[in-house]
Amino acid sequence: MTSRVLLAVATVVGLLVLPLAASTTLRTVAAAPGARQASLTVTPPIYVPGQAVRFRGTLGKAGRRTVHLQSHMNRPGDTWLDVPSSTFRTAGDGSFDFTFTAPSMSGISYRVAGGGVATRGERFDARPQEITLTLQGADAASPFHAIAPLLPFTVLADTTPPVRSALGTPPPIPGRTVLLQERHDGNRWRTIQRSTTDSAGHATFRVAAPLLGERVLRARQERWTRGGSAIGWYASFPAYFSVLGLGGLLPRATAAATTPSTAAPSRSEARPTAGERYRWGRTLFDFAWERGQDLTSPPSKGTRPRGTWLDTSDGTGRATPFNGGLVLQSKLKHGGAGDRGTTTATMRGNARSTGRWEFRLQGHAWEGGPAPFRFRLDLVPEGTPVTGCPTEAVVVADVTVGEPGLAVGVRSQRAGSQWTRRLPGLRLAEKPFNLAVEVAAKHTTWFIDGRPVATVTGARAHLGRRLVPRYSLVGADREMNGAQVDSDWQRGWSLARGRQVTSGAALTRTAYAAC
């Protein structure tokens, strides 16, 4: 994912609220050098990731020919690259008219190229999907709502909330299915009602209140595939509806030194990767989140593109795709009370006992104070219960959000040992970096930005289990400092290609202990 924080369709060809002809002003770009008559228009001007957008224009050269899209990240040193599966044909006069799904990443440019000619680029800034769930008439920014005992109450799901004005409000998609889900088993979700959005992008639900206690709910707008779109499902943050406001998770104390930010995330800079440096070859899987995918979408790239993600939350946080990456967020609003609990995202499928994995990370400490979240990125045995401290894990990153120092290592209750190295100079903050791990039968090596930083050898430090990645934003059932962790992409390789590395610094072995 590029660096990012929080991000946000009028669909194509009249599928959304306003007809295309009535609501859209076409944007024409001048020809690129060597294509004096080339032009490009892209409609609609407002869209979300994965929505079908229309490309119309001409190459300025008569004759039928193949054209395709090219993308540019708009960073120093970047070049135009072909977009996979974007091949189309022009008409006899050289004009083109086709639809393609909008990218998730903000600030990327597309152009149409073919026959030695290219249009100028058109910048894409998708408005991030969002959905809020609140007591009708209440503040959607608060996760806590008081209700009367045993009386039904109405909740409003809003798919066009103005919660990120700097990034733009997503347009409504009338007729989109919205699920009302309730927390069960402590951190999972089950559907209890369903509805569809109206012309404003709203859906309402009538819910029965308990005599005592609370109901913890979220809303989830389902996938939208009409008109060539491929917009993934998207869930709200959890909302607590407590009888007389007496629920066990109401605010107790506000984190100190609040420093909320409303700025859009900065663009991610290119940094070295271990996969490139050591020539690991083609990935088995690559979750790039580039085109509106949701957590149960398979990876878009790789020789074995399998796997999905399971999200859990026992507090106010959520895990979700956002601005071309996977993010874990403690709460909707950056500042103020209401950040608590543990949020996780665990990959399901494509597990391996040996292999290589690489991730890009970035952190955001929205608040300061005495209760920072802890972030863990682990490789855990497939099927491991969701806890903040797995008993068997290859620790890719263990860090306190907002504080310096990052630990790597292996934890094995079965071996009665743990192996650890702490990297004091590394900080999970606004500047992104790449973390990789190579797990072989007789060694495990960790990499930062392509450089080996730690190695443990010996069979006891090898878990011998089929492993999958897990992200965890670990908090307690009390007020925490607001935080967010972004991961642009998640990649996996086998050990079949490239040189295996054992040159990292040694880890310290100690007796197994709790996290």
Secondary structure, 3 states (H helix, E strand, C coil): CCCCCCCCCCCHHHCCCCCHHHHCCCCCECECCCCCCCEEEEECCCCCCCCEEEEEEECCCCCCCEEEEEEECCCCCCCCEEEEEEEEECCCCCEEEEEEECCCCCCEEEEEEECCEEECCEEECCCCCCCEEEECCCCCCCCEEEECCCCCEEEEEECCCCCCCCCCCCCCCCCCEEEEEEEECCCEEEEEEEEECCCCCEEEEEECCCCCCEEEEEEEECCECHHHCCECCEECCCEEEEECCCCCCCCCCCCCCECCCCCCCCCCCCCCCHHHHCCCCCCCEEECCCCCCCCCCCCCECCCCCCEEEEEECCCCEEEEECCEEEEECCCCCCCCCCCCCEEEEEECCCECCEEEEEEEEEEECECCCCCCEEEEEEEECCCCCCCCCCEEEEEEEEECCCEEEEEEEEECCCCEEEEEEEEEEECCCCCEEEEEEECCCEEEEEECCEEEEEEECHHHCCCCCEEEEEEEECCCCCCCCEEEEECCEEEECCCCCCCCCCCCECEEEECCCC
